[in-house]
């Protein structure tokens, strides 16, 4: 059994919430899911078949309410985007945004990220993986629940192409420090900015309402870019 085959402790990027869908979100789920929704399963997806073309592939884990994914899909039609989110209202909202702006280069899972990565995403099939503002689990006794842990990072590495980028962002300095340490210690990753350094926000990462609110409150923002060797 390889390291990737070993079962991972159940870590989630966001707390599963059972929020009620608005009428508009439910309508988007009903109307857009057949064409933009992806189902869990036991075999890896043929992404060329899913999107009907060969293009750079970007995976975002934890969409929240979907603002970043929708904006990236609109601004970068040359890329194909896959989102994973367990919160159904967020999935309904992003499907509505994608449909309204006419983006056909994005697909969404409403399921646990670990299961999707292990079963539905082929190894070395992604050009970039994005994890923007994951739950910081800021109480020290809860730090072990954080998504970015050594085993999970190696699962992400397996899905990236050589030269692919893992892009993390957080507004919690303690989490930024921990993520930097985990990635620096991880086999097969190289910090694109140099050891222990953070990256300027790449132009492709949108500034969300959540981030703007944090900046008004004086929160710092830390971006980490690590290349898969």
C-alpha positions in Angstrom: 0.0 0.0 0.0 1.4 3.4 -1.0 1.1 6.6 1.1 -1.6 7.8 -1.2 -3.6 4.6 -0.9 -3.7 4.8 2.9 -7.0 6.1 4.4 -6.8 9.8 5.4 -8.3 11.0 8.6 -11.6 12.7 7.8 -10.6 16.4 7.4 -12.9 18.8 5.7 -12.1 22.2 4.2 -15.3 23.7 5.5 -17.8 22.7 8.2 -20.8 21.0 6.5 -23.8 23.2 7.1 -27.4 22.3 6.2 -28.4 25.8 5.2 -31.7 26.1 3.3 -31.4 26.9 -0.4 -33.1 30.1 -1.6 -35.7 29.7 -4.3 -33.1 31.0 -6.8 -30.4 28.6 -5.6 -32.8 25.6 -5.8 -33.8 26.7 -9.3 -30.1 26.9 -10.3 -29.5 23.4 -8.9 -32.5 22.0 -10.8 -31.7 23.7 -14.1 -27.9 23.8 -14.2 -26.8 20.6 -12.3 -27.5 18.3 -15.3 -24.9 20.1 -17.4 -22.5 21.6 -14.8 -22.8 19.2 -11.9 -20.4 16.3 -11.3 -21.3 13.2 -9.3 -19.2 11.2 -7.0 -18.2 7.7 -8.2 -15.5 5.1 -8.2 -13.7 5.8 -11.5 -11.5 8.8 -12.5 -13.1 11.3 -14.8 -12.0 11.8 -18.4 -11.7 15.6 -18.2 -11.3 16.0 -22.0 -14.7 14.3 -22.3 -16.3 16.3 -19.5 -15.3 19.7 -21.0 -15.2 18.7 -24.7 -11.6 19.9 -25.1 -8.1 19.8 -23.8 -7.1 22.8 -21.7 -5.3 23.8 -18.5 -7.3 22.3 -15.6 -7.7 24.2 -12.3 -9.3 22.7 -9.2 -10.7 24.8 -6.3 -11.4 23.1 -3.0 -14.0 24.9 -0.8 -15.9 27.3 -3.0 -17.8 29.1 -0.2 -20.5 31.0 -2.1 -18.6 30.6 -5.4 -17.6 34.2 -6.1 -13.9 33.3 -6.9 -14.7 30.3 -9.1 -17.3 32.3 -11.1 -14.9 35.3 -11.6 -12.0 33.1 -12.6 -14.1 31.1 -15.1 -15.3 34.4 -16.7 -11.9 36.1 -16.8 -10.0 33.0 -18.0 -12.0 31.2 -20.6 -8.8 29.4 -21.7 -8.9 27.3 -18.5 -11.3 24.6 -17.3 -12.3 24.9 -13.7 -13.6 22.2 -11.3 -15.0 23.2 -7.9 -15.6 21.1 -4.8 -18.0 22.3 -2.1 -20.2 20.5 0.5 -22.5 23.4 1.2 -25.5 23.1 -1.2 -26.5 26.8 -1.1 -23.0 27.7 -2.2 -23.2 25.2 -5.0 -26.6 26.5 -6.1 -25.3 30.1 -6.1 -22.2 29.4 -8.1 -24.2 27.4 -10.7 -26.5 30.4 -11.0 -23.6 32.8 -11.5 -22.0 30.6 -14.1 -25.2 30.3 -16.0 -25.9 34.0 -15.9 -22.5 35.0 -17.2 -22.5 32.3 -19.8 -19.5 30.4 -18.6 -19.3 26.8 -19.8 -15.7 26.1 -18.6 -16.6 25.1 -15.0 -18.0 22.1 -13.3 -18.9 21.5 -9.7 -19.0 18.7 -7.2 -21.2 18.8 -4.1 -19.3 16.3 -2.0 -16.3 15.7 0.3 -13.0 16.7 -1.3 -10.9 13.8 -0.1 -13.3 11.3 -1.6 -13.5 13.2 -4.9 -9.7 13.5 -5.1 -9.1 9.8 -4.4 -11.8 8.4 -6.7 -12.7 10.9 -9.4 -9.5 13.0 -10.2 -6.8 11.2 -12.1 -3.2 11.5 -11.0 -1.2 14.2 -12.8 -4.3 15.6 -14.4 -4.4 19.1 -12.8 -2.3 22.2 -13.6 -3.3 24.1 -10.5 -5.0 23.4 -7.2 -6.5 26.3 -5.2 -7.5 26.4 -1.5 -8.6 29.9 -0.7 -9.4 30.8 3.0 -10.0 27.3 4.4 -11.5 27.1 7.9 -8.7 28.1 10.2 -9.9 26.2 13.2 -8.2 29.0 15.2 -8.5 27.4 18.7 -5.3 25.5 19.4 -7.1 22.4 20.5 -8.8 22.4 17.0 -5.7 22.9 14.9 -5.6 19.2 14.1 -8.8 19.6 12.1 -7.2 21.9 9.6 -7.3 20.8 6.0 -3.7 21.4 5.2 -1.9 18.4 6.8 1.0 16.3 5.5 -1.1 13.4 4.2 -3.6 15.6 2.4 -0.8 17.6 0.8 0.7 14.4 -0.7 -2.8 13.5 -2.1 -2.9 16.9 -3.7 0.6 16.5 -5.1 -0.4 13.2 -6.8 -3.1 15.0 -8.7 -0.9 17.8 -10.0 1.1 17.6 -13.1 4.9 18.0 -12.7 5.4 21.8 -12.6 1.8 22.3 -11.4 1.0 24.8 -8.7 -0.6 24.4 -5.3 -2.0 27.8 -4.3 -3.1 28.4 -0.7 -4.4 31.7 0.8 -5.5 32.6 4.3 -6.1 35.6 6.5 -4.9 33.9 9.6 -1.2 34.4 10.2 -0.9 31.3 12.5 -2.4 29.1 9.7 -0.2 30.7 7.1 2.9 29.8 9.3 1.6 26.2 9.7 0.8 25.8 6.0 4.3 27.1 5.1 5.9 24.6 7.4 3.8 21.7 6.1 4.6 22.5 2.5 8.2 23.2 3.2 8.6 19.8 4.9 6.6 18.0 2.2 8.4 15.8 -0.3 8.1 17.0 -3.9 7.2 20.7 -3.4 9.2 23.8 -3.9 8.2 27.3 -2.7 8.1 29.5 -5.9 9.1 32.6 -3.8 12.0 31.0 -1.9 12.2 29.3 1.4 9.8 30.7 4.0 8.5 33.4 1.7 4.9 34.4 0.8 3.8 35.3 -2.7 2.1 38.5 -3.9 -1.5 37.9 -4.8 -1.5 36.5 -8.4 -3.7 38.4 -10.7 -6.0 35.4 -11.3 -7.0 35.2 -7.6 -10.1 37.5 -7.1 -10.4 39.6 -4.1 -13.7 38.4 -2.5 -16.1 40.4 -0.3 -14.9 38.2 2.6 -11.3 39.3 2.0 -12.2 43.0 1.6 -14.1 42.8 4.9 -11.0 41.3 6.6 -8.8 43.9 5.2 -11.0 46.7 6.5 -10.6 45.0 9.9 -6.9 45.1 9.5 -6.4 41.4 8.7 -3.3 40.4 6.7 -3.6 38.1 3.7 -1.0 35.4 3.0 -0.7 33.6 -0.4 1.5 30.5 -0.7 2.6 29.1 -4.1 4.3 25.8 -4.2 5.4 24.0 -7.3 5.0 20.2 -7.7 8.4 18.7 -8.5 
